[in-house]
C-alpha cells in the first residue's frame, strides 16, 4: 500500500523531476545512477530513460556499503564524471552512523565530498517523507569562469 511517506510519494517524484531539470538531462545524455537496488527508486529512473532516449545511456549500479556512500560516489566520479559534472547523493544518516545526529552525519558526508573536489550546490532533507535522509547536489571539479576583459 502506497502512502505519502514512501518513495512513491508525489512530492518525491516532483523533486526527482526538479533535479532532472536542474541538470538539464536531455536526449543523448549519459547518466550514472549509483545505488539502484531493486526498490522504487529504479522506477523513478525510468523517467530518465524516457528523457535520454535511444541516443542516451543510463548506467545503474547497486552497492550495499552505505557507510562508504560518499567515497563510492567520489571514486566513480573520478572515473566517469567530467569536470563540471553533477552528482546527486541521497544520504541515509542512520545507515552511516545510527548514534550521531542526522545533521552531523550530513555535514560529515558533505565534507567528504568537498575533500574529493565536489562543490555542494544544494542540500535538503526529505522530511516528512523519509526520516533522516537528505539529498545533496554537488558539482564535480567546478569549471572556473573566465573573467571578461574590461
N, C-alpha and C positions, 0 to 999 in steps of 0.2 A: 504494500500500500504506500503510495507516494504521499509525502507530507511536505509542507513548506520548509521543513528543516532538513531536507535531504538535498543531495547534489542536483536532483532533477527540478529544483525549485525554479520558477520563472525568473526570480531575481538573480540566481546564479547563472542561468543561461544568458540573461541580458548582460551580465558582467563579462561573460566569456565573449560575447559579440562585441562589446565595447573594447576589450583588449585586442580583438582582431582588427577593429577599425583603427585603433591607435597605431598598430604596427603595419597598417596598410597591406595586409596579406591579400594578394591578388592572384589572378591566373598566372601560372608559371612559377609561383613561389616555392621555395624549399623550406620545410618546417621540420624541426627535430623536437619530438614530444617525449620527454623522459618521465617515466613513472606511469606508464599507460595502464598497467594492471589489467584486470578483467572487469572493472567496475563501470559505473555510469559515466565516468569522465571520458572514456573512449567514445561513447555515443556522442558527446559534445564535439569531439574532434572530427566526427563525421561531417559536421558543418564546414570544417576547414577543408576537407576533401572536396566538397561541393565548390568551394571558392577557388582552390588552386587548379581544379580541373585536370584534364588529361595531360597537360603540359607541365604540371607541378608534381611535387613529391612530398609526402608526409611520412617521415620515419617515426615509428612508435616503439619505444624501448621500455621494458619493465626492469625495475631494480627493487630490491627489498631492503636495502640498507638505509633506512630513514635517518639514523643519526648522522650519516655522511652525505645527506642530500645536497647541501651546498657544494661540497667537494666534488660530487658526481657531476653536477651542473657545470662547475668550473672546468673539470677535466674534459668533458665532452665539448664544451665551448672552445677550448684551446685547439681541438682538432677540427670542429665542424662549423664554428661560427666566425663570420668575417668581422673585421674591425668595424665598429659602429652598429653591429647587430644587436638584437634584443633577446633577453631571456625573461621568462615568467616562471616563477617558482612558487609553489604553494607550500608554505612552511607549516608543518603539523607539530606544534610545540610539544605535545605530550609524547609523541614518538621519539623526539630528540632528547628531552630531559623532563621526565614527569615530576621531578621535585622542584623545578625552578618555575618562577612566574612566567607565563607565556610571553609577556612583553620583553623580559630579559632574554628569552630564547630567540625571539625575533631579532633583537639588537645584535646578538652574537652571530646569527646566521647572516645578517646583512654585513657585518664586519668581515666575515669570512669571504663573502663575495667581493667586497671592496679590496681585500688583500689580493684577489685574483683579477684585478683590473676591471671590475664592474663599477659603474656609477648608478646608484639607486635613483630611480625616477619617481616611483610611487610605491607606497605600502598601505594596504588596507586590510582590516580584519574582516572575517567572514561572519561575524556575529550578526544576528542570532541564528544564522543558517547552519554554520559549522562552528562549534566551540573550539577555542584555542587554535584557530587556523588564521593565517594571513597570506595574502598574495603579495609578492614582491616583484615589481617590474624593474628591470635594470638594463642598462646599455653596456655592452661589452667593448672594452677599449674604445671609448668615445673618440670620434674624429674631431680634432680641434679645428674650429672655423678660422679661416684666414682673414686677417683684418684687411679691409679695403684701403687702398692708398687714398689719402685725402688730397 
